[in-house]
Amino acid sequence: MRILLAEDDLLLGDGLQAGLRQQGFQVDWVCDGEAADRELRTQAYAAAVLDLGLPRRDGLDVLATVRRVGMTLPILILTARDAVPDRIKGLDLGADDYVIKPVDLDELSARLRALIRRAHGQPLDKLSAQDIELDPAGRTVQQGGQTVTLSGREFDLLHALLLNAGRVLSREQLEQHLYSWGQEIDSNAIEVHVHHLRRKLGNPLIQTVRGVGYILPKD
């Protein structure tokens, strides 16, 4: 899943970006509030991690603006401001969760996965459809109780389709789920990943909606 990280501390931001990528997230990192607002308005993200003490524009102002224009993506506040009034203000402005620095990477990843699941109406920690079960935390997939080995991109593609089971996703939407800034995308990359998933999981699992995209039907 592709997320936006807005953090002006270069050492912390670099560590969080690297750590979250190891946890399976595609991470775009910005260092100021103006850039955060611009990216949230122009790119599609599954979630955002937003520091409050950003230069050029405070994180709370970015949060308020994003919610005022109707954007509903999950936003997790990451800040050193641990006073209760600050936390209340952030939550009242539309934050979905709040983590105080220093942050544990495993906890941050788990909170992001939970926020993304709930945003897609998925209450359980594992996603399933037909005989497929996907564990986002462990990055494992089972079919009929047997482990299926997938590449990182194949896993991320299946994850996106399961999160949106019953909904058609275009190639462009899937590219936004799978790739962050600066990553080269072949023109037929999504088609290739879909082909590999069908070969490993069975052709009927992922259906093509001609001229629109792909869908994984609900049970």
N, CA, C and O of each residue as an XYZ file, in Angstrom:
876
protein
N       0.831     -1.195      0.000
C       0.000      0.000      0.000
C       0.874      1.257      0.000
O       1.900      1.325      0.677
N       0.442      2.234     -0.768
C       1.212      3.467     -0.902
C       0.746      4.478      0.137
O      -0.447      4.764      0.247
N       1.695      5.017      0.899
C       1.362      5.996      1.923
C       2.232      7.229      1.753
O       3.292      7.184      1.128
N       1.759      8.342      2.328
C       2.540      9.578      2.367
C       3.095      9.764      3.770
O       2.361      9.652      4.752
N       4.390     10.049      3.866
C       5.038     10.375      5.134
C       5.454     11.834      5.093
O       6.228     12.231      4.222
N       4.953     12.635      6.020
C       5.319     14.045      6.131
C       6.072     14.242      7.442
O       5.464     14.278      8.511
N       7.399     14.370      7.360
C       8.256     14.467      8.539
C       9.475     15.307      8.177
O      10.179     14.999      7.216
N       9.733     16.393      8.961
C      10.829     17.290      8.619
C      12.159     16.900      9.245
O      13.197     17.409      8.824
N      12.165     16.020     10.231
C      13.412     15.527     10.808
C      14.025     14.539      9.818
O      13.485     13.453      9.603
N      15.150     14.915      9.218
C      15.720     14.112      8.133
C      16.160     12.725      8.602
O      15.975     11.740      7.887
N      16.731     12.649      9.781
C      17.186     11.349     10.284
C      15.996     10.437     10.568
O      15.989      9.268     10.183
N      14.998     10.986     11.243
C      13.806     10.193     11.549
C      13.049      9.838     10.276
O      12.618      8.697     10.106
N      12.888     10.800      9.389
C      12.156     10.537      8.151
C      12.809      9.451      7.319
O      12.132      8.580      6.773
N      14.134      9.509      7.224
C      14.849      8.492      6.457
C      14.676      7.112      7.088
O      14.477      6.118      6.391
N      14.754      7.068      8.423
C      14.584      5.790      9.113
C      13.178      5.239      8.968
O      12.997      4.040      8.756
N      12.167      6.118      9.082
C      10.786      5.669      8.940
C      10.495      5.208      7.520
O       9.822      4.197      7.316
N      11.000      5.948      6.539
C      10.769      5.540      5.157
C      11.371      4.158      4.892
O      10.718      3.296      4.304
N      12.609      3.952      5.324
C      13.259      2.662      5.096
C      12.546      1.548      5.863
O      12.324      0.461      5.332
N      12.189      1.833      7.122
C      11.540      0.810      7.933
C      10.165      0.435      7.429
O       9.814     -0.745      7.403
N       9.377      1.426      7.028
C       8.029      1.149      6.515
C       8.094      0.409      5.182
O       7.236     -0.424      4.890
N       9.103      0.711      4.379
C       9.268     -0.038      3.133
C       9.584     -1.510      3.415
O       9.105     -2.402      2.715
N      10.388     -1.748      4.437
C      10.672     -3.133      4.819
C       9.415     -3.850      5.297
O       9.317     -5.073      5.197
N       8.459     -3.090      5.815
C       7.198     -3.668      6.282
C       6.198     -3.838      5.135
O       5.076     -4.296      5.353
N       6.598     -3.473      3.927
C       5.750     -3.711      2.772
C       5.005     -2.501      2.249
O       4.211     -2.636      1.318
N       5.232     -1.314      2.816
C       4.566     -0.103      2.340
C       5.394      0.554      1.238
O       6.624      0.491      1.242
N       4.696      1.183      0.298
C       5.344      2.071     -0.665
C       5.237      3.480     -0.089
O       4.132      3.973      0.137
N       6.379      4.135      0.152
C       6.393      5.374      0.929
C       6.901      6.552      0.099
O       8.006      6.506     -0.442
N       6.089      7.606      0.002
C       6.521      8.895     -0.525
C       6.759      9.815      0.675
O       5.890      9.947      1.537
N       7.928     10.446      0.731
C       8.315     11.238      1.901
C       8.477     12.706      1.517
O       9.207     13.038      0.583
N       7.782     13.586      2.254
C       7.937     15.027      2.094
C       8.348     15.623      3.436
O       8.153     15.021      4.492
N       8.932     16.844      3.365
C       9.531     17.425      4.573
C       8.873     18.718      5.035
O       9.355     19.331      5.987
N       7.785     19.157      4.394
C       7.123     20.374      4.851
C       5.626     20.285      4.576
O       5.165     19.441      3.807
N       4.875     21.184      5.228
C       3.428     21.120      5.152
C       2.860     21.473      3.789
O       1.842     20.914      3.383
N       3.504     22.395      3.070
C       3.026     22.742      1.737
C       3.123     21.539      0.799
O       2.203     21.257      0.030
N       4.241     20.844      0.876
C       4.421     19.658      0.031
C       3.426     18.565      0.413
O       2.892     17.878     -0.458
N       3.179     18.404      1.704
C       2.216     17.396      2.153
C       0.826     17.685      1.606
O       0.149     16.787      1.106
N       0.402     18.949      1.702
C      -0.915     19.324      1.189
C      -1.001     19.098     -0.313
O      -2.010     18.594     -0.807
N       0.047     19.466     -1.043
C       0.055     19.308     -2.500
C      -0.049     17.828     -2.892
O      -0.828     17.474     -3.777
N       0.723     16.979     -2.243
C       0.713     15.564     -2.609
C      -0.619     14.901     -2.251
O      -1.126     14.074     -3.009
N      -1.177     15.258     -1.110
C      -2.456     14.672     -0.713
C      -3.572     15.068     -1.673
O      -4.520     14.309     -1.874
N      -3.461     16.258     -2.268
C      -4.494     16.719     -3.196
C      -4.333     16.117     -4.592
O      -5.308     16.015     -5.336
N      -3.124     15.721     -4.949
C      -2.866     15.323     -6.340
C      -2.550     13.842     -6.520
O      -2.573     13.349     -7.648
N      -2.257     13.120     -5.440
C      -1.908     11.704     -5.540
C      -2.895     10.861     -4.735
O      -3.580     11.368     -3.847
N      -2.957      9.583     -5.053
C      -3.844      8.654     -4.334
C      -3.028      7.854     -3.334
O      -2.101      7.137     -3.712
N      -3.371      7.975     -2.058
C      -2.673      7.252     -0.994
C      -3.656      6.423     -0.189
O      -4.823      6.784     -0.038
N      -3.163      5.305      0.325
C      -3.988      4.481      1.209
C      -4.081      5.098      2.589
O      -5.067      4.888      3.296
N      -3.053      5.868      2.991
C      -3.025      6.505      4.309
C      -1.897      7.533      4.320
O      -1.066      7.569      3.413
N      -1.882      8.363      5.357
C      -0.816      9.350      5.523
C      -0.345      9.367      6.969
O      -1.140      9.219      7.898
N       0.964      9.550      7.145
C       1.566      9.774      8.466
C       2.017     11.232      8.486
O       2.878     11.635      7.704
N       1.432     12.012      9.382
C       1.595     13.466      9.341
C       2.178     13.991     10.647
O       1.552     13.892     11.702
N       3.384     14.552     10.564
C       3.976     15.226     11.714
C       3.292     16.579     11.892
O       2.895     17.208     10.911
N       3.155     17.025     13.133
C       2.498     18.309     13.379
C       3.451     19.491     13.223
O       3.061     20.534     12.698
N       4.684     19.339     13.669
C       5.621     20.459     13.659
C       6.350     20.602     12.339
O       7.580     20.561     12.307
N       5.614     20.771     11.244
C       6.218     20.872      9.919
C       6.547     22.323      9.567
O       5.807     23.225      9.961
N       7.636     22.571      8.836
C       7.915     23.929      8.364
C       6.964     24.321      7.241
O       6.332     23.469      6.616
N       6.876     25.624      6.998
C       6.061     26.236      5.942
C       4.565     26.152      6.207
O       3.813     27.055      5.839
N       4.134     25.070      6.845
C       2.718     24.946      7.153
C       2.534     23.876      8.213
O       2.984     22.743      8.041
N       1.878     24.224      9.301
C       1.710     23.299     10.416
C       0.859     22.094     10.022
O      -0.073     22.203      9.226
N       1.203     20.953     10.596
C       0.483     19.731     10.275
C      -0.999     19.793     10.589
O      -1.806     19.216      9.861
N      -1.373     20.482     11.659
C      -2.798     20.610     11.990
C      -3.550     21.395     10.927
O      -4.711     21.105     10.640
N      -2.887     22.391     10.339
C      -3.524     23.160      9.278
C      -3.701     22.296      8.026
O      -4.729     22.371      7.353
N      -2.702     21.484      7.725
C      -2.817     20.550      6.595
C      -3.969     19.582      6.832
O      -4.780     19.341      5.937
N      -4.038     19.035      8.024
C      -5.104     18.099      8.380
C      -6.476     18.751      8.220
O      -7.379     18.166      7.622
N      -6.629     19.956      8.752
C      -7.921     20.642      8.678
C      -8.320     20.917      7.230
O      -9.488     20.775      6.870
N      -7.356     21.310      6.401
C      -7.647     21.605      5.001
C      -8.069     20.352      4.250
O      -9.031     20.368      3.482
N      -7.339     19.268      4.482
C      -7.652     17.999      3.816
C      -9.066     17.537      4.143
O      -9.801     17.091      3.262
N      -9.436     17.646      5.401
C     -10.788     17.220      5.791
C     -11.850     18.191      5.279
O     -12.960     17.779      4.942
N     -11.515     19.459      5.221
C     -12.488     20.459      4.774
C     -12.871     20.244      3.314
O     -14.002     20.534      2.925
N     -11.942     19.739      2.498
C     -12.252     19.509      1.083
C     -12.821     18.112      0.854
O     -13.057     17.714     -0.286
N     -13.041     17.373      1.933
C     -13.739     16.098      1.821
C     -12.889     14.864      1.630
O     -13.417     13.798      1.313
N     -11.583     14.979      1.815
C     -10.722     13.805      1.671
C     -10.864     12.914      2.897
O     -10.825     13.394      4.030
N     -11.029     11.615      2.666
C     -11.345     10.692      3.756
C     -10.250      9.675      4.037
O     -10.453      8.788      4.866
N      -9.099      9.766      3.383
C      -8.058      8.777      3.634
C      -7.651      8.798      5.102
O      -7.690      9.856      5.731
N      -7.258      7.647      5.668
C      -6.824      7.613      7.069
C      -5.563      8.454      7.273
O      -4.618      8.373      6.488
N      -5.560      9.257      8.332
C      -4.398     10.081      8.661
C      -3.981      9.797     10.100
O      -4.761      9.939     11.041
N      -2.727      9.393     10.231
C      -2.147      9.121     11.543
C      -1.203     10.264     11.894
O      -0.275     10.562     11.142
N      -1.437     10.899     13.025
C      -0.595     11.994     13.493
C       0.605     11.426     14.240
O       0.466     10.588     15.131
N       1.791     11.905     13.854
C       3.039     11.512     14.502
C       3.697     12.781     15.021
O       4.063     13.657     14.237
N       3.851     12.887     16.338
C       4.312     14.160     16.893
C       4.968     13.990     18.259
O       4.762     12.998     18.958
N       5.762     14.989     18.609
C       6.340     15.056     19.945
C       5.437     15.810     20.909
O       5.716     15.852     22.107
N       4.358     16.408     20.406
C       3.416     17.134     21.264
C       2.522     16.126     21.981
O       1.563     15.608     21.409
N       2.852     15.860     23.234
C       2.124     14.806     23.944
C       1.090     15.345     24.935
O       0.501     14.579     25.697
N       0.870     16.667     24.925
C      -0.140     17.230     25.820
C      -1.532     16.786     25.369
O      -1.815     16.711     24.173
N      -2.386     16.497     26.333
C      -3.728     16.017     26.016
C      -4.493     16.998     25.136
O      -5.132     16.555     24.181
N      -4.468     18.316     25.399
C      -5.206     19.237     24.518
C      -4.763     19.157     23.060
O      -5.584     19.276     22.151
N      -3.453     18.954     22.837
C      -2.970     18.827     21.457
C      -3.544     17.580     20.803
O      -3.948     17.616     19.641
N      -3.581     16.484     21.539
C      -4.127     15.246     20.979
C      -5.621     15.399     20.683
O      -6.108     14.948     19.647
N      -6.332     16.034     21.597
C      -7.770     16.239     21.390
C      -8.018     17.097     20.154
O      -8.910     16.804     19.357
N      -7.226     18.159     19.996
C      -7.411     19.037     18.840
C      -7.178     18.285     17.543
O      -7.942     18.436     16.589
N      -6.116     17.466     17.501
C      -5.828     16.699     16.294
C      -6.938     15.731     15.951
O      -7.330     15.610     14.790
N      -7.449     15.038     16.961
C      -8.529     14.083     16.725
C      -9.810     14.795     16.297
O     -10.528     14.315     15.419
N     -10.095     15.935     16.916
C     -11.300     16.679     16.550
C     -11.218     17.244     15.132
O     -12.246     17.422     14.479
N     -10.018     17.524     14.653
C      -9.856     18.049     13.296
C      -9.938     16.952     12.239
O      -9.981     17.240     11.043
N      -9.961     15.684     12.684
C     -10.145     14.613     11.710
C      -9.064     13.573     11.654
O      -9.089     12.714     10.773
N      -8.095     13.618     12.578
C      -7.085     12.562     12.607
C      -7.737     11.239     13.012
O      -8.679     11.216     13.805
N      -7.227     10.147     12.460
C      -7.774      8.825     12.770
C      -7.008      8.123     13.887
O      -7.539      7.226     14.543
N      -5.772      8.529     14.098
C      -4.967      7.926     15.158
C      -3.858      8.896     15.502
O      -3.619      9.866     14.783
N      -3.176      8.624     16.616
C      -2.208      9.572     17.161
C      -1.089      8.778     17.809
O      -1.346      7.961     18.693
N       0.160      9.006     17.380
C       1.308      8.305     17.942
C       2.343      9.334     18.396
O       2.677     10.266     17.664
N       2.839      9.147     19.608
C       3.807     10.080     20.186
C       5.225      9.597     19.897
O       5.524      8.411     20.036
N       6.096     10.520     19.495
C       7.514     10.192     19.312
C       8.182      9.992     20.674
O       7.766     10.618     21.649
N       9.193      9.147     20.768
C       9.708      8.242     19.735
C       8.739      7.097     19.482
O       8.070      6.624     20.401
N       8.667      6.661     18.244
C       7.663      5.687     17.848
C       8.309      4.330     17.595
O       9.420      4.241     17.074
N       7.597      3.289     17.969
C       8.027      1.931     17.645
C       7.548      1.604     16.241
O       6.360      1.730     15.944
N       8.462      1.188     15.379
C       8.125      0.960     13.974
C       7.077     -0.131     13.806
O       6.181     -0.004     12.972
N       7.178     -1.195     14.586
C       6.201     -2.278     14.468
C       4.806     -1.790     14.852
O       3.816     -2.155     14.217
N       4.735     -0.958     15.900
C       3.437     -0.420     16.308
C       2.883      0.515     15.236
O       1.696      0.459     14.916
N       3.733      1.370     14.685
C       3.296      2.287     13.642
C       2.754      1.514     12.442
O       1.712      1.868     11.889
N       3.459      0.466     12.043
C       3.016     -0.346     10.909
C       1.685     -1.015     11.198
O       0.803     -1.048     10.340
N       1.536     -1.551     12.409
C       0.284     -2.217     12.774
C      -0.877     -1.228     12.785
O      -1.974     -1.553     12.332
N      -0.641     -0.029     13.298
C      -1.705      0.981     13.313
C      -2.103      1.387     11.894
O      -3.286      1.577     11.612
N      -1.121      1.519     11.002
C      -1.422      1.864      9.620
C      -2.227      0.754      8.941
O      -3.197      1.032      8.235
N      -1.833     -0.486      9.152
C      -2.580     -1.590      8.551
C      -4.017     -1.608      9.046
O      -4.943     -1.851      8.272
N      -4.204     -1.348     10.347
C      -5.561     -1.339     10.911
C      -6.390     -0.198     10.328
O      -7.562     -0.387     10.002
N      -5.791      0.982     10.196
C      -6.514      2.124      9.629
C      -6.918      1.854      8.185
O      -8.039      2.169      7.783
N      -6.013      1.274      7.406
C      -6.308      0.991      6.000
C      -7.400     -0.068      5.881
O      -8.294      0.052      5.044
N      -7.331     -1.103      6.716
C      -8.379     -2.137      6.701
C      -9.742     -1.527      6.981
O     -10.701     -1.764      6.247
N      -9.821     -0.738      8.052
C     -11.112     -0.174      8.448
C     -11.634      0.797      7.392
O     -12.843      0.884      7.176
N     -10.736      1.525      6.736
C     -11.165      2.454      5.687
C     -11.809      1.723      4.516
O     -12.596      2.303      3.769
N     -11.469      0.444      4.363
C     -12.047     -0.364      3.288
C     -13.132     -1.307      3.815
O     -13.552     -2.230      3.117
N     -13.579     -1.071      5.046
C     -14.644     -1.895      5.592
C     -14.228     -3.314      5.923
O     -15.055     -4.226      5.914
N     -12.951     -3.507      6.216
C     -12.422     -4.834      6.534
C     -12.047     -4.864      8.018
O     -10.996     -4.334      8.378
N     -12.855     -5.457      8.885
C     -12.585     -5.399     10.321
C     -11.541     -6.393     10.814
O     -10.973     -6.199     11.889
N     -11.275     -7.451     10.056
C     -10.377     -8.506     10.515
C      -8.950     -8.248     10.061
O      -8.714     -7.542      9.080
N      -7.986     -8.841     10.801
C      -6.587     -8.603     10.480
C      -6.139     -9.346      9.232
O      -5.119     -8.991      8.641
N      -6.883    -10.378      8.815
C      -6.558    -11.115      7.599
C      -7.678    -10.927      6.589
O      -8.854    -10.874      6.948
N      -7.298    -10.828      5.326
C      -8.255    -10.620      4.244
C      -8.489    -11.941      3.527
O      -7.558    -12.723      3.337
N      -9.723    -12.188      3.134
C     -10.015    -13.457      2.479
C     -11.093    -13.273      1.411
O     -11.937    -12.381      1.494
N     -11.034    -14.133      0.426
C     -12.059    -14.229     -0.614
C     -11.918    -15.599     -1.243
O     -10.811    -16.055     -1.531
N     -13.056    -16.253     -1.454
C     -13.064    -17.608     -1.978
C     -12.165    -18.477     -1.093
O     -12.419    -18.571      0.108
N     -11.132    -19.109     -1.640
C     -10.271    -19.954     -0.796
C      -8.923    -19.306     -0.529
O      -7.964    -19.988     -0.167
N      -8.843    -17.974     -0.709
C      -7.595    -17.230     -0.515
C      -7.623    -16.513      0.822
O      -8.630    -15.898      1.174
N      -6.532    -16.581      1.573
C      -6.386    -15.807      2.810
C      -5.036    -15.097      2.771
O      -3.996    -15.717      2.551
N      -5.077    -13.782      2.990
C      -3.864    -12.958      2.952
C      -3.641    -12.322      4.310
O      -4.559    -11.744      4.891
N      -2.423    -12.430      4.815
C      -2.029    -11.840      6.094
C      -1.132    -10.636      5.820
O       0.042    -10.819      5.497
N      -1.652     -9.396      5.938
C      -0.835     -8.221      5.636
C       0.375     -8.074      6.558
O       1.434     -7.628      6.117
N       0.232     -8.442      7.826
C       1.346     -8.284      8.763
C       2.474     -9.254      8.439
O       3.639     -8.860      8.387
N       2.140    -10.496      8.225
C       3.153    -11.501      7.919
C       3.530    -11.563      6.458
O       4.492    -12.232      6.081
N       2.747    -10.845      5.612
C       2.951    -10.858      4.158
C       2.983    -12.288      3.626
O       3.889    -12.681      2.891
N       1.972    -13.049      4.019
C       1.834    -14.422      3.559
C       0.467    -14.617      2.920
O      -0.487    -13.902      3.226
N       0.390    -15.587      2.035
C      -0.854    -15.927      1.350
C      -1.047    -17.433      1.408
O      -0.115    -18.205      1.183
N      -2.272    -17.834      1.715
C      -2.620    -19.246      1.673
C      -3.820    -19.446      0.761
O      -4.725    -18.613      0.700
N      -3.806    -20.558      0.062
C      -4.936    -20.954     -0.776
C      -5.321    -22.381     -0.401
O      -4.539    -23.319     -0.558
N      -6.545    -22.517      0.098
C      -6.981    -23.826      0.546
C      -6.122    -24.384      1.649
O      -5.953    -25.599      1.754
N      -5.570    -23.505      2.483
C      -4.729    -23.939      3.598
C      -3.281    -24.180      3.242
O      -2.486    -24.540      4.110
N      -2.914    -23.988      1.969
C      -1.541    -24.201      1.522
C      -0.878    -22.859      1.218
O      -1.482    -21.985      0.597
N       0.365    -22.706      1.661
C       1.094    -21.464      1.433
C       1.424    -21.287     -0.043
O       1.884    -22.217     -0.706
N       1.183    -20.078     -0.548
C       1.504    -19.732     -1.930
C       2.606    -18.681     -1.907
O       2.481    -17.663     -1.226
N       3.671    -18.918     -2.639
C       4.787    -17.980     -2.677
C       4.563    -16.944     -3.772
O       4.419    -17.280     -4.948
N       4.537    -15.673     -3.360
C       4.344    -14.565     -4.293
C       5.523    -13.605     -4.212
O       6.177    -13.490     -3.175
N       5.781    -12.923     -5.311
C       6.754    -11.834     -5.271
C       6.156    -10.659     -4.501
O       4.962    -10.654     -4.200
N       6.985     -9.665     -4.184
C       6.480     -8.501     -3.465
C       5.388     -7.774     -4.221
O       4.375     -7.396     -3.633
N       5.579     -7.572     -5.521
C       4.574     -6.878     -6.320
C       3.293     -7.705     -6.432
O       2.191     -7.162     -6.353
N       3.437     -9.008     -6.614
C       2.257     -9.873     -6.698
C       1.462     -9.820     -5.406
O       0.233     -9.762     -5.430
N       2.165     -9.839     -4.273
C       1.486     -9.745     -2.978
C       0.745     -8.416     -2.865
O      -0.416     -8.384     -2.457
N       1.414     -7.316     -3.228
C       0.788     -6.002     -3.107
C      -0.428     -5.874     -4.025
O      -1.424     -5.250     -3.659
N      -0.347     -6.459     -5.202
C      -1.481     -6.421     -6.121
C      -2.663     -7.202     -5.555
O      -3.797     -6.722     -5.575
N      -2.398     -8.402     -5.051
C      -3.473     -9.201     -4.453
C      -4.053     -8.496     -3.237
O      -5.263     -8.533     -3.013
N      -3.194     -7.852     -2.452
C      -3.646     -7.098     -1.279
C      -4.620     -5.998     -1.696
O      -5.681     -5.839     -1.092
N      -4.256     -5.240     -2.728
C      -5.129     -4.157     -3.199
C      -6.463     -4.699     -3.696
O      -7.510     -4.118     -3.411
N      -6.437     -5.793     -4.428
C      -7.674     -6.372     -4.951
C      -8.561     -6.909     -3.833
O      -9.783     -6.772     -3.895
N      -7.957     -7.519     -2.810
C      -8.737     -8.038     -1.686
C      -9.335     -6.908     -0.855
O     -10.476     -7.005     -0.404
N      -8.577     -5.845     -0.652
C      -9.109     -4.702      0.085
C     -10.328     -4.114     -0.625
O     -11.238     -3.583      0.010
N     -10.326     -4.219     -1.947
C     -11.403     -3.646     -2.752
C     -12.244     -4.731     -3.413
O     -12.775     -4.527     -4.505
N     -12.368     -5.882     -2.757
C     -13.115     -6.999     -3.338
C     -14.514     -6.554     -3.761
O     -15.230     -5.899     -3.004
N     -14.886     -6.926     -4.990
C     -16.178     -6.535     -5.523
C     -16.176     -5.199     -6.240
O     -17.210     -4.765     -6.748
N     -15.027     -4.541     -6.285
C     -14.915     -3.229     -6.922
C     -13.859     -3.294     -8.015
O     -12.782     -3.854     -7.810
N     -14.164     -2.724     -9.176
C     -13.211     -2.709    -10.279
C     -12.134     -1.661    -10.022
O     -12.440     -0.520     -9.677
N     -10.871     -2.054    -10.192
C      -9.743     -1.128    -10.083
C      -9.081     -0.999    -11.446
O      -8.793     -2.000    -12.102
N      -8.844      0.225    -11.863
C      -8.184      0.460    -13.140
C      -6.692      0.177    -13.025
O      -6.154      0.047    -11.925
N      -6.035      0.085    -14.174
C      -4.591     -0.106    -14.161
C      -3.905      1.051    -13.443
O      -2.964      0.837    -12.679
N      -4.372      2.275    -13.685
C      -3.766      3.438    -13.037
C      -3.930      3.381    -11.525
O      -3.001      3.720    -10.792
N      -5.088      2.961    -11.052
C      -5.301      2.840     -9.605
C      -4.379      1.789     -9.004
O      -3.831      1.987     -7.920
N      -4.208      0.683     -9.697
C      -3.335     -0.372     -9.199
C      -1.874      0.080     -9.202
O      -1.117     -0.262     -8.293
N      -1.479      0.837    -10.209
C      -0.119      1.372    -10.231
C       0.115      2.279     -9.033
O       1.190      2.250     -8.434
N      -0.889      3.091     -8.675
C      -0.749      3.980     -7.525
C      -0.639      3.204     -6.222
O       0.014      3.662     -5.284
N      -1.268      2.034     -6.150
C      -1.138      1.190     -4.968
C       0.258      0.581     -4.864
O       0.793      0.434     -3.765
N       0.845      0.229     -6.004
C       2.041     -0.606     -6.009
C       3.360      0.152     -6.086
O       4.402     -0.382     -5.705
N       3.327      1.405     -6.580
C       4.591      2.097     -6.856
C       4.620      3.465     -6.187
O       3.619      4.181     -6.150
N       5.787      3.808     -5.662
C       5.991      5.138     -5.098
C       6.850      5.954     -6.055
O       7.184      5.488     -7.144
N       7.216      7.193     -5.644
C       7.988      8.082     -6.507
C       9.267      7.415     -6.998
O       9.909      6.650     -6.278
N       9.614      7.722     -8.229
C      10.922      7.329     -8.742
C      11.057      5.879     -9.148
O      12.111      5.478     -9.642
N      10.022      5.083     -8.956
C      10.089      3.683     -9.333
C       9.625      3.530    -10.780
O       8.540      3.983    -11.145
N      10.447      2.897    -11.586
C      10.129      2.726    -12.999
C       8.976      1.743    -13.164
O       8.970      0.668    -12.565
N       8.007      2.125    -13.981
C       6.834      1.283    -14.215
C       6.767      0.941    -15.691
O       6.591      1.828    -16.526
N       6.905     -0.326    -16.022
C       6.744     -0.758    -17.411
C       5.285     -0.581    -17.827
O       4.379     -0.674    -16.999
N       5.069     -0.327    -19.106
C       3.720     -0.052    -19.593
C       2.763     -1.215    -19.367
O       1.558     -1.008    -19.230
N       3.289     -2.435    -19.327
C       2.434     -3.614    -19.130
C       2.666     -4.284    -17.785
O       2.367     -5.466    -17.617
N       3.203     -3.525    -16.817
C       3.567     -4.121    -15.531
C       2.377     -4.763    -14.828
O       2.484     -5.885    -14.333
N       1.253     -4.071    -14.779
C       0.083     -4.600    -14.078
C      -0.407     -5.866    -14.770
O      -0.740     -6.848    -14.107
N      -0.452     -5.846    -16.084
C      -0.896     -7.025    -16.830
C      -0.002     -8.234    -16.526
O      -0.487     -9.355    -16.372
N       1.311     -7.987    -16.442
C       2.248     -9.076    -16.145
C       2.006     -9.633    -14.744
O       1.981    -10.850    -14.558
N       1.828     -8.750    -13.756
C       1.580     -9.210    -12.386
C       0.266     -9.984    -12.293
O       0.192    -11.000    -11.603
N      -0.766     -9.508    -12.983
C      -2.047    -10.218    -12.990
C      -1.878    -11.603    -13.603
O      -2.405    -12.588    -13.086
N      -1.144    -11.670    -14.700
C      -0.895    -12.969    -15.348
C      -0.218    -13.939    -14.390
O      -0.606    -15.105    -14.312
N       0.791    -13.469    -13.658
C       1.499    -14.339    -12.716
C       0.590    -14.782    -11.568
O       0.638    -15.935    -11.141
N      -0.237    -13.858    -11.073
C      -1.169    -14.227    -10.001
C      -2.166    -15.274    -10.483
O      -2.463    -16.227     -9.763
N      -2.673    -15.105    -11.674
C      -3.621    -16.083    -12.208
C      -2.960    -17.449    -12.362
O      -3.581    -18.478    -12.097
N      -1.728    -17.455    -12.780
C      -1.024    -18.726    -12.957
C      -0.825    -19.436    -11.618
O      -0.893    -20.663    -11.540
N      -0.577    -18.651    -10.566
C      -0.315    -19.250     -9.251
C      -1.592    -19.578     -8.482
O      -1.625    -20.541     -7.716
N      -2.656    -18.773     -8.687
C      -3.863    -18.917     -7.874
C      -5.059    -19.470     -8.647
O      -6.071    -19.834     -8.048
N      -4.948    -19.533     -9.953
C      -6.069    -20.003    -10.757
C      -6.668    -18.882    -11.570
O      -6.881    -17.786    -11.052
N      -6.945    -19.136    -12.839
C      -7.424    -18.100    -13.747
C      -8.714    -17.412    -13.327
O      -8.840    -16.204    -13.531
N      -9.687    -18.130    -12.743
C     -10.977    -17.465    -12.463
C     -10.931    -16.447    -11.321
O     -11.875    -15.674    -11.163
N      -9.857    -16.424    -10.518
C      -9.850    -15.594     -9.312
C      -9.963    -14.109     -9.641
O     -10.782    -13.404     -9.052
N      -9.152    -13.633    -10.573
C      -9.139    -12.214    -10.937
C      -9.784    -12.074    -12.299
O      -9.353    -12.703    -13.266
N     -10.811    -11.253    -12.376
C     -11.543    -11.083    -13.626
C     -11.190     -9.756    -14.282
O     -10.977     -8.750    -13.604
N     -11.130     -9.768    -15.597
C     -10.883     -8.560    -16.381
C     -12.207     -7.923    -16.776
O     -13.092     -8.597    -17.303
N     -12.341     -6.640    -16.526
C     -13.488     -5.872    -17.017
C     -12.966     -5.056    -18.190
O     -12.283     -4.050    -18.002
N     -13.287     -5.488    -19.377
C     -12.670     -4.935    -20.581
C     -12.845     -3.421    -20.660
O     -13.946     -2.889    -20.512
N     -11.728     -2.752    -20.897
C     -11.747     -1.307    -21.030
C     -11.793     -0.560    -19.710
O     -11.769      0.671    -19.699
N     -11.859     -1.292    -18.577
C     -11.956     -0.635    -17.261
C     -10.807     -1.054    -16.361
O     -10.027     -0.206    -15.927
N     -10.686     -2.340    -16.072
C      -9.631     -2.787    -15.178
C      -9.842     -4.210    -14.715
O     -10.236     -5.079    -15.492
N      -9.577     -4.439    -13.436
C      -9.628     -5.785    -12.867
C     -10.467     -5.791    -11.596
O     -10.579     -4.787    -10.893
N     -11.051     -6.956    -11.325
C     -11.885     -7.107    -10.132
C     -11.683     -8.489     -9.544
O     -11.576     -9.475    -10.274
N     -11.632     -8.559     -8.237
C     -11.669     -9.822     -7.514
C     -13.048     -9.907     -6.874
O     -13.321     -9.197     -5.906
N     -13.928    -10.766     -7.400
C     -15.307    -10.810     -6.894
C     -15.353    -11.216     -5.426
O     -14.522    -11.992     -4.951
N     -16.331    -10.681     -4.727
C     -16.580    -11.107     -3.367
C     -17.106    -12.544     -3.378
O     -17.535    -13.043     -4.418
N     -17.073    -13.205     -2.221
C     -17.579    -14.566     -2.133
C     -19.062    -14.591     -2.499
O     -19.684    -15.653     -2.487
